[in-house]
Amino acid sequence: MHIIELIARNAYPGAIPDDNNNFDALLAYPIFKTPFEKLPFLGKLPQYLDGKGLPLSAIACRYELGYYDEKMLQEHNESEEKVDEFMKMWANQPAWDQIRYDPWYGFEKESVLQSRIMGCTFKVRSKNDMFSIEFATTLLATLECFLGTGFYNKLYSRVSIFEIEINKSPKESFSIEVGYSRDNPTYMSITISEFNNAEFQHAHGVLSSKLIEIISTIISAMLISNDDFQKLKEMVENEFVLARTEVFTDSLFYGYSTFGPEVFTYSKVVREFDEEPLIRSQKVVLHEESDPPDDEEIEKRNVIYGSPPGFSPHQSKNDEVLMTDIISIPLWDLGNWCGTLFLIYQDYLPVLSLIFKNEAGLKIFDEWINKYGTDDRENEIGIRIIKGIDSEHPYWYRIGIGSNSFFSNLKGKTNHIIINPCRMHTMQPSNDKNIGLFEHLQSKTGDYVICPSIIREGKASPETHLEKQILKHAGSIRIMNAYEIEKTDVLAVESIIPADKPIIPPECGNCDIVEILTHKKTISNK
């Protein structure tokens, strides 16, 4: 029995079936998920796995490289096709979905550690250097310790991703330098240098205080209100989080001092084994990803707003708390969206331009272009224009922006907590000329363009940045009256506020907007 399986059995007595091959069979899944460009480096791994008593993982590795196990071929009447079918059956088990990331072996130039906490995905990047990786591991473990029980205490992140880059300094004495700017609120750089034995105690103290500084900075980017910070304070005090972080500080220094910089390197552990070179010309496909739900499937879903009966956050794990990433709340706070501009050019698609008061509005589009390109083919960025939201002002309408692929993020799973931020702005025109013209043209072209504009102090007209335009398609936008909103359109529902007084024709008295408003008013009165 492998040591990791033995630890798991002691930690969870009776929970793991009595089968000596559990760890071996599960280890095959990250091997199955290995990207093709990494396979040429795995030639010595099968013999290493054989030597460690992991025959199933060795079979999986050889199969990925292009070799069929002789015993398995005999059991399948020398038919490679039947072995292929068996390998697909092996891969298409629930464990496939539980291995969420591509494997990291140790021969890569870079290490990327990831963890989802309170809905925020942390990515910690470092060079493939043992001290840098140990520091990255310590930092991520400290974050998990500080925030891992956050959503049990009704704490949720306002950012979907936070990236940390760790760089190594050639300094001869231990140091940690942190780089962070409010202009780029979801990114941090950390420069570290190794310690020497003479400064062990001093370096330990520096790391402890710096970790608190780093965590505090990250928390300030993740949380919103004073109430959130009070909940965090109580959580830290009640769960002795600060005391536990000292354990992670110890693990970096004592672990690195004991084992040294090369003990677990991939090249070291496989160097004595013979090479079995890659003979495949392309990646074998063992697992077919399910397609995201189409519009018809989404329409059939029964959407209930509010918590299910008897639901408790304690029923969910951190990796089941998902946050859509269309809206970066810190950037939108800085950008200060203040209006919308419709632009019509001859022989060109209609343009919807979001007007911001700050240059951060341009960074919002830079982020979108980096994620989705200048052509949002998958309609990730959703736009809703809701008319008739105020019976006293019939021409007022609201624009909502957020995730257009809300349900596809669930990938068929249930029991998830979804954090789905959106931004909205209420336009207050005295007529429907502009919105009417845009709606007419967009209904004909289907496609349209979005871009940012900046309204500068002292300027009468906004400065439009067409160089940051993104091509959008018909499936990403819906222009509708408030009484036409359906409960399954999550972005449209999010674009309604309790104070709305929508225009509802007499024949539409039972439309979804009535139930939606009732629910929102109930929540706002709590």
N, C-alpha and C positions, 0 to 999 in steps of 0.2 A: 504494500500500500504506500502511495506517495505521501511525503510528509505534509503537504498542503491538505490532502484529503483527510489525513489523520487529525490535523488540527481542527478541520471543519467538523469531523465526527465528535470530537471532544467538546467543541463549542455548542453544537446542536445535537445532543444525544437523541437517537431514534429518528431524526428527521431525514437522514440520508440512507437510501436503500443499501442493503448489505451486498454490495457488488464491488469487487476489487478494481474494476475497470472504469469506475466513474470519472476519476480525474483524467485518465488517459483518453477516454472518448470525448470528453469536453474540450481537452486541449487541442483536439483536431479542428475545432471550429475557427479559432483565430488563424490556424494554418490555411483552412479553406478560404478565409477572407483576405489572404495576403494578396496585395496588388501584383500584377504580372511583372512590373519593373523591379520588384524586390526578389522574385524567384531565383534569378541567377546567383544570388548570394547564399542560397539555402542548400547548396550541394552537399555540405558536410553535416547538415543537421539530422538526416535520417539515422546515420550510424550513432550519433550522439544519443538520440532518443532510444534506439535499440539498447544501448549500454545502460540507460537509466531505467530499463524495464517498462518502456512506454511503446509497445508494439503498434497499437492502433494509431497513435500520433505519427509514428514512423511511416505506416502505410499511407496515411493522409498526405504526408509531406512528399513521399515518393510519387504518389498519384498526381499531385500538383506539378511536380517536375516532369511527369510524362511516363512514369514506370508503373506497371501493374504488378501487384503482389502475386507471387506464384501460387501460394496456397489458396488465395481468393479466386484465382483463375481456375484452379482445379475444382473448387466447390461450385463454380458456375460453368462447368463443361467447356473450359477454355474459351469462353465467349467474352471478349472485351466489352461488347455492347451490354451484356447482362451485368458486368461489373460496373459499367458506367451508370446503369439504372440503380444499382445498389448504392453507389456513392451519392447519387442524387437523393435517394431516400434517407440516407444517413444525414446529409446536409440539411434537408428540409424538415427539421425538428424545431421545437420551441426554443432550444438553446441558440439557434442562429440569431434570433431577434434580441436575445439577451446579451450577445456580444456586440456592443454598440459601435465600437471604433475599430479601425484597421489596427493590426498588431504592430508593435514596435520591437525589433529584435536587438538592436544595439550596434548594427553596422551603418545605420543612417547618419548623415551629417548633423541632423538636428533632432532634438527630442521635443515632442509636443504632448504635454499632460493635460487632460481635460476632466472636468467634473461639473455637474449641474447642481447648483445650490440655490434654493428659493426661486427657481425659475430662470436663473442666470447661468449661462454656460461660461465657465472660466477656461481659458486656454493659456497655458504657461509654456512659453517657448524658450529653449536654451540650446547651445551647442552640445554636441555629443561629448561631454566632458563630465567625468564622474562627480566632481565637486559641484558643478553647476546643476546637474541632475538631482543630486542629493538636496541641494538648496531648494530647487523647484518642488521636489516632493515634500519637503518640510513646509514650504509656504502653502501649498495646496492643502496639506493635512491640517494646518492651522486654520485656514479659511473654513474647511469643513467642520472643524471643532467649534469655531466661533458661531457659524451660521447654519450648521446642519439641521438644527431643530427649529429654525426660524419660522417655517410655515406652520408648525404645530402651534406657534404663538401668534398666528395670523400676521406674519411678516412676509411680504413678497417684494421681490426686486422690481425696480423701475427700469432696469436695463436688461436686455436679453443676452448680451455677451460682454465680457470684460477680458481684454487681452493683456498679458504681462510678458515682456521680453527680458530675459536674463542674459547679461553679457559678462564676460570674464575679463578682469583687469590683471595686468602683469605685476601689480604692486607686491612687494615682499612682505607686507604686513596686512592683517585682516581689515577690510573696510566694506561698507555697504553704502552705495549712493543711489538715491531714489529720484527718478525723473517723472514729473506729473504736471499736467497743465489742464486747467478748467476748459480750455479751448478744445481739448481732445479728451473728454471726460471718461472714456471707456478704455483708455490705453495707459499703461505704466511701463517704464523701463527701469530696470534695476541692474546696477553694475557692482559686482562682487569680486573680492580677491581672497585667496586661500589664507589660512592661518598657519602659524608655526607653533611648535610645542611650547615655546617660551611664553606665548601670549594666550594660552588656552583659556584661562579664566576671564581675561579681559574680552576676548572675542565672544565668549559665551554671553557676557553681559550686553555687549553691543548688539548681538543678534536678537536677544530678548526684547530690548527697547525698540529696535528697528522694526521687528515684526508687529509690534503694537502700532507703531506709526503707519506702517503699510496697510494693516487691516483697517485702521481708522479712516484712512484716505479712501479706501475701496468702499467702506460702509457709507461714507458721505455721498458717494456717487450712486449707491444702490437704493438708499432709503429716501423717503420724501418728507414726511412730517415729523414734528416734535413728538407726536404720539408714537411713531415708529421707533424713534430713538429711546423713548422711555421703556417700551416693550423690550428693546434690545438690552438696555441696562439691567432690567429685572431678570432677563434670561441669562445674562452673563453671570450675575451674582448668584442666582439660584442653582445654576448648573456647574459652578466652579470652573468656568471656561478658562479664566486666566491661569489658574493653577495647572490645568491640563496642557496649555501651550508650552509650559516649561519642559514637558516630556518630549515634544517635537524638537525643541532646541537641543536637548540632550542627544536625541537620535542622530542629528546631523553631526555633531562633534565627536561623540563616542563611536558612532558607526564608521565614520570616515577615518578616524584615528586607528580603529581596530583593523579594518579590512583593507585600507589603502585605496589607491585610485584605479586599480585594474582588476580587482578580484572577480567582478561579474561581467567583464567585457565579453562580447560574443566571440571575437577572434580568439580569445584565450581559451574558452571552454570547448571550441570545436577544432582547434588547430591540429590535434593529433589524429583526426579522422580522415578517411579517404573521401575524395570528391565524387559525387554522383551528379554530373552536370545536367542543366536544364535541356530537355530535348523537345519540349513543346514550342510551337511557333506563336501560340496565342493562349490567353487565359481560358481554362475550361469553365463553363458556366454550370454551376451546380444548383444555384438557387435563383428562382425567378421572383423578382420583386413584384408585389401586387400593385396594380395601377391605382392612383388616387381616385376617390369617388368622383363620378361625373355629376353634372348638374341635376340629372334626373334622379340619381341616387340620393343626392343631398336634399332634394325637394321632399323625398319620402321620409326623411328623418323627423322624429318627433322631438322638437327642441323645447326643453323646460328650463326656464330661467329661475335661478335660485338654487340652493343646495338640495340634493335629493333627501328624502326622509331618512333620518337616522345617520346622515353622513357626518364624518369627523375627519379633519385633516390628518389625524393619526393613522387613517387607513391608507394613506398614500406615502410613497417614498420620494426622495428628492428627484430621482430620474423620471418620475411621473408628473412632475410639475413643469409644464411647458410654457414658454413665452414666445409669442410671435415677434419677429424682428423688423417689421416695416417701420415702426415708429421708435426712434431712439429718443426717449423722453428728455434726457439732458440736452441734446442738440436742438430739439424743438423748443425747449424752454429758452435756450440762448437765442434761437433764430427769431422768436416772437412773430409768428404768422399773424398777419393783420388784414389780409384781404385776398381777393382773387381777381385776375384780369383775363378776359377773353379776347384773343387776338385772331383776326380773320385776315388772311393774305390771299391774294389772287393765285390760283393754281398751287395752293398749298393746303395741307391738312389744318383743321381748326386747332387752335392752341389754347390750352388752359394753363395759365401761369399763376403760381402761388407767390404772393407778395409777403416778403419778410422785412423786418426792421433792422436785422443784424446779418453780418456776413456768414454766421453759422447756417443760415438758410441755404447758402451755396454748398456747404459741407454736407447737408442732408442729401442733396442731389449727387454729390461726389460719392457718398456711401452707397446710394441706390445704384449708381452706374457701376461701381466696383462689384456689387453683389449680383445685379441682374443684367448689366450691360446697357447699351443705348437703345436696345429693343427688348422690352419686357415681354418676351414671347409667352411666358407662362402666366401672365396676368397676375403677378404676385402683388403688385401695388394696387389696392382697390380704392375706388372713388365712388361715393354716393352723393347725389344731389337730390335733396328732399325738398319738394315744393309744398306749399300750403301748410306750413307749420304753425301759422298764427292767423286765426280767423279775423283778428282786428287789423292785420296788415297782410292782405292776401298775396302780395308780391314778394314777401320775404321768403328766403329759402336757406337751407343749411348744406354746407359741403362737409362730408365726413371722409377721412382718409385713414386707411389701415390695411390689415391683411385681407386679401381677396381669396386666400386659400386656407381659410380657418380649419375646415374639416379635414383637408388633406394632411394636416399636421398630426392628426390622430392616428393615421395609418391603420384604421380598422380596430384600434384598441379602445377599451372602455376604461372608466374610472381614472380619468386624468383631471388634474387641476390645470385649467388653461388661463394664462394671463394674456389678454389680447388688447393691448393699448391702441387707441385710435385718437386722432385729433380732429376737431370740428371747428367750423367758423360760420357764424350766421351773417349772411349778406342781407342788407336792408334797402333794396332799391325801391323806387317809387313806381316802377313799371317792369314789365318782363321782357323788354326789348333784347337785352344782351344775352340773358340765359335762353330766351326763345330762339335767337339766331344760332347760338352754339348748339342747342339741342337739335335744331333742324338740320344743320350741316353734319353734325356727328352721326345722326341717324342715317344719313346718306353715305358717308364715307366709311363708317364703322371705326376706322383708325382715327387717332388724334394724337396730339403731342402735349406733353407737360414739360414745364421748365420753371426755374425760379426767377423772381424779380426782387430787387432791393429798393425800398423807398428810403432815400437818404435825407437826413435832416436839412431843411431849407430848400429841398427840391419839390417841385409841384408834381412831377411825373415819376413813376417808378422806372428803374433801370433794368431792362429785361435781358436775361442771359440765355439766349437761344443756343449758345455753344454747349450748354449743359442739358440740352433737351433729351427726352426719353420718348421713344415711340410706344404708344399704347394701343391696345386693341379693344374691340367691341365688348369682349367678355369681362373687361376690368371695370366698366362703369355702368351704373344704373341711374337714370334720371326718372324720378317718380314722384307722385303725390304721397303725402304722409299716409293717407288712408289705403294706399296700395302696398305698403310695407308688409312683408310676410315674416313670420317668426323665424324661419330658417335662414333669413338674410341677416346674419349676425352683425355685420358692419352697419347696415341700415338701422338696425335696432339700437346699436350703440350711438348712433347719430341723433337719437331722440333724447330730450331732457324732460324732467318732470314738469317744468313750467310751460311746456308747449301746449298750445290750444289749437289743434289741427282742424282744418276744414274737412268735415265728414259729410258727404251727401246722405240724405235720408235713407236711401236704399242700401247704404253701406254701414249701417249701425252696428253690425256684428263683426266688423273687420278686425284684423289682428292688432291694429294700433290701439284699440280700446283696452285690450288685455295688457299690452306692452306698457302703456301709460299707467295703468293701475298698479302694475308691479313696480315700476320705477318710483311712483309716488309713495308706495308702501316702504320701500327701502330708504328713501330720503327722509321719511318721518321717523325712522328708528333712532 
